């Protein structure tokens, strides 16, 4: 009985880890898209001023 509970607990832990990793991948994709859009907008603004800054608008 104890081994069955341990296997069930291990399965639940691994399923939870898998769900968290999947969620983190989606968050990483969303952050990357926002960064890419921000980078493209910053390059477009820099093109009009004649200055290019690789580090952003600061």
Residue pairs with C-beta under 8 A, 6 or more apart in sequence:
38 56
42 53
42 56
42 57
43 52
45 57
46 52
46 53
